[in-house]
C-alpha cells in the first residue's frame, strides 16, 4: 500500500519533499505526485474521518487504472524502449524527464516505470531469472572508464570501474582501479565480499581474461589464482556463456547504473544502488 497519508501528514508538519522522501524511503518525485493527486482530489491533512487506506487509494489512483478514460498523454513506449537500448547511459529517469518537459501533465516517474514494464512484458516473453538470496554475485567491469587525477603526481589516468551485484537484491558494490589485471581482479573480489559481509555460493564473472583464460560453457578454463581464491572462500565460479547476454543481464543493468555521469565521481567506492 502506498504511503499517501504519511506523505500528507509530514507535509502538513512542514517537512520538505526531500525530507519526506528520506523519512519514508521514497523518491522526491513520488512524494510530489502523491501531494498533487491529493490536491486534485480535494484532500489534505488531516484526512476526513472514516476515510481508510483503501478508499484513499481508490480516490487518488482509480482514474489512473481506468485505462482509456484517462486524459494523461501516453508515451511512445516503442521509442522509449529503443532509446534505452541505443545509449549506454540512457535511463528511464532521463527519458521520463524528457517526457515531462514535453508533457508537463504526464505521468509521474513511478507510473512511467510501471507502465513501461507492463508494456515491455507484453513485447518480449522470456523466462524470468530469479536468484535465491545468497546464491549468486555477478561481477564485471563497466565498458566506460573514468579520468582520475593522482593527487601526488598530477598524472591523469583512465580508471576501470568494477561492479559486483547480488543476484537476489541487486545490492551493488563498485570500485575504480587502474587496470584490469589479475592482481586488481582478485583484490576487487576480496573487497567486494568484505563489503557484502559474506560469500555467495556462486561467483558469476564475464569472460574476462584475468579470471577466465578459456571461455566455454561446459569446461571453462579458469585462471589458477582465481580458482584458488574461490577455494579459499568456499565458493564456485560459473562464468557466463559466450554470446549469451541474458546470462549477465543483472550485471549489465548495474554497470549501466554505475556508468552514470562519471564526471562527478569523487570517491572510489560508489554508494550502493538498487537496479
JOPECOR-V528202 format. One record per backbone hydrogen bond with DSSP energy under -1.0 kcal/mol. NH is the residue of the N-H (numbers start at 1). CO is the residue of the C=O. E is the energy in kcal/mol with one decimal. If there is no record, write none. Layout:
# JOPECOR-V528202
nh co e
NH CO E
NH CO E
This chain:
# JOPECOR-V528202
nh co e
7 3 -1.9
8 4 -2.4
9 5 -2.3
10 6 -2.7
11 7 -2.1
12 8 -2.1
13 9 -1.1
14 11 -1.7
15 10 -2.1
20 16 -2.5
21 17 -2.6
22 18 -2.2
23 19 -2.3
24 20 -2.4
25 21 -1.5
26 21 -1.6
31 27 -2.2
32 28 -2.5
33 29 -2.3
34 30 -2.3
35 31 -2.1
36 32 -2.4
37 33 -2.7
38 34 -2.4
39 35 -2.3
40 36 -2.5
41 37 -1.8
42 39 -1.3
43 38 -3.2
51 48 -1.7
52 50 -1.1
56 52 -2.3
57 53 -2.4
58 54 -2.2
59 55 -2.5
60 56 -2.0
61 57 -2.4
62 58 -1.8
65 61 -1.4
70 67 -2.0
77 75 -1.3
80 76 -2.2
81 77 -2.6
82 78 -2.2
83 79 -2.6
84 80 -2.1
85 81 -1.6
86 82 -1.5
87 83 -1.7
95 91 -2.1
96 92 -2.5
97 93 -2.5
98 94 -2.0
99 95 -2.3
100 96 -2.8
101 97 -1.9
102 98 -1.6
103 99 -2.5
106 103 -2.4
112 108 -2.3
113 109 -2.3
114 110 -2.4
115 111 -2.9
116 112 -1.9
117 113 -2.7
118 114 -2.2
119 115 -2.5
120 116 -3.1
121 117 -2.4
123 120 -1.1
124 120 -2.0
135 132 -2.0
137 202 -1.6
138 165 -2.8
139 204 -2.2
140 163 -2.1
142 161 -3.3
146 159 -2.1
148 157 -2.9
150 155 -3.4
154 150 -2.6
157 148 -2.5
159 146 -3.4
160 177 -3.7
162 175 -3.1
163 140 -3.0
164 173 -2.5
165 138 -2.5
166 171 -2.2
167 136 -2.5
170 166 -2.2
173 164 -2.6
175 162 -2.1
177 160 -2.6
185 181 -2.6
186 182 -2.6
187 183 -2.2
188 184 -2.6
189 185 -1.5
190 186 -2.0
191 187 -2.3
192 188 -2.4
193 189 -2.5
194 190 -2.0
195 191 -2.1
196 192 -2.3
197 193 -1.4
198 193 -1.5
201 134 -1.8
202 135 -2.3
203 236 -3.5
204 137 -2.8
208 206 -2.2
211 208 -1.6
212 208 -3.4
213 221 -1.8
214 221 -1.7
221 214 -2.3
223 211 -2.6
227 223 -2.6
228 224 -2.1
229 225 -1.9
230 226 -1.9
231 227 -2.1
232 228 -2.3
233 229 -2.0
235 230 -2.6
236 201 -1.6
238 203 -3.1
240 205 -2.1
244 241 -1.4
247 244 -1.8
248 245 -1.2
249 246 -1.0
252 248 -2.6
253 249 -2.5
254 250 -2.0
255 251 -2.3
256 252 -1.8
257 253 -1.6
258 254 -2.8
259 255 -1.0
262 260 -1.3
264 261 -1.1
265 262 -1.6
270 174 -1.4
